[in-house]
Amino acid sequence: MKGFTIEQNASEKYIITFIGHDVFDDTCFYYSSSYIVLQARLLGLSYPDYLIYCQSKGATLKGRKGYCTPFWEDKSSCQEVCNLLEKNWQALIKAIKFK
């Protein structure tokens, strides 16, 4: 059950998106925050520290209201972060024994 993927937006920048929504529908697991915060939590970071981590991996931050979002111009740098998130997502799924 895949949790994260990379999407390219209209300005040709890459973003990590969460696609594991069905996990929350099929279980009693409850998540009541922005899915972008889930990325930080999977790495054991606060959201500001996650943004700093993403910047260290080549991301630029965008957004004026709500949560800032990291965008990458380099797909391979974005993929590196996405792979780490996916690895931790799979470990979480296994640890709490989702179907």
C-alpha positions as CSV (number, residue, x, y, z in Angstrom):
1,M,0.0,0.0,0.0
2,K,1.8,3.0,-1.3
3,G,1.7,6.2,0.7
4,F,3.6,8.9,-1.2
5,T,4.3,9.9,-4.8
6,I,5.8,12.8,-6.7
7,E,3.7,15.2,-8.8
8,Q,4.7,17.9,-11.1
9,N,2.8,21.2,-11.0
10,A,2.1,23.6,-13.9
11,S,5.3,25.6,-13.2
12,E,7.3,22.4,-13.7
13,K,8.3,22.0,-10.0
14,Y,7.9,18.8,-8.1
15,I,6.0,18.2,-4.9
16,I,5.5,15.2,-2.6
17,T,1.9,14.2,-2.2
18,F,0.2,11.7,0.1
19,I,-1.9,9.0,-1.6
20,G,-2.5,6.6,1.3
21,H,-5.9,8.0,2.2
22,D,-7.6,4.6,2.0
23,V,-5.6,3.5,5.1
24,F,-7.6,6.0,7.1
25,D,-10.9,5.0,5.6
26,D,-10.4,1.2,6.3
27,T,-9.2,1.4,9.9
28,C,-10.0,3.0,13.2
29,F,-6.8,5.1,12.8
30,Y,-7.7,8.7,13.1
31,Y,-5.7,11.6,11.7
32,S,-6.9,15.1,12.2
33,S,-4.3,17.4,10.8
34,S,-2.9,18.4,7.4
35,Y,-1.4,15.5,5.5
36,I,1.7,17.6,4.9
37,V,2.3,17.5,8.7
38,L,2.2,13.7,8.4
39,Q,5.4,13.9,6.3
40,A,7.2,15.7,9.2
41,R,5.9,13.2,11.8
42,L,7.1,10.2,9.7
43,L,10.6,11.6,9.9
44,G,10.3,12.4,13.7
45,L,10.5,16.1,13.0
46,S,8.4,19.2,13.8
47,Y,6.9,20.8,10.8
48,P,9.4,23.8,10.8
49,D,12.3,21.3,11.1
50,Y,10.9,19.3,8.3
51,L,10.8,22.4,6.1
52,I,14.5,23.0,7.0
53,Y,15.3,19.4,6.1
54,C,13.6,19.8,2.7
55,Q,15.5,23.0,2.1
56,S,18.7,21.1,2.8
57,K,17.6,18.7,0.1
58,G,17.2,21.5,-2.5
59,A,13.5,22.5,-1.9
60,T,12.2,26.0,-2.0
61,L,9.2,26.9,0.2
62,K,6.0,28.5,-1.1
63,G,2.8,29.6,0.5
64,R,1.5,32.6,2.3
65,K,-1.5,31.2,4.2
66,G,-1.7,28.1,6.2
67,Y,1.2,25.6,5.8
68,C,4.2,26.4,3.6
69,T,4.9,23.7,1.1
70,P,8.3,22.5,-0.2
71,F,8.8,22.4,-4.0
72,W,11.8,21.0,-5.9
73,E,13.1,21.9,-9.3
74,D,15.3,18.7,-9.3
75,K,13.2,15.5,-9.5
76,S,16.0,13.3,-8.1
77,S,16.2,15.4,-4.9
78,C,12.5,15.3,-4.4
79,Q,12.5,11.5,-5.1
80,E,15.2,11.0,-2.4
81,V,12.9,12.6,0.2
82,C,9.9,10.8,-1.1
83,N,11.7,7.4,-0.9
84,L,12.5,8.1,2.8
85,L,8.9,9.0,3.6
86,E,7.7,5.9,1.8
87,K,10.1,3.7,3.7
88,N,8.9,5.2,7.0
89,W,5.3,4.9,5.9
90,Q,5.7,1.2,5.2
91,A,7.3,0.7,8.6
92,L,4.3,2.5,10.2
93,I,1.8,0.3,8.3
94,K,3.7,-2.8,9.3
95,A,4.0,-1.7,13.0
96,I,0.3,-1.1,13.5
97,K,-0.7,-4.0,11.3
98,F,-3.0,-2.5,8.8
99,K,-4.7,-4.8,6.3
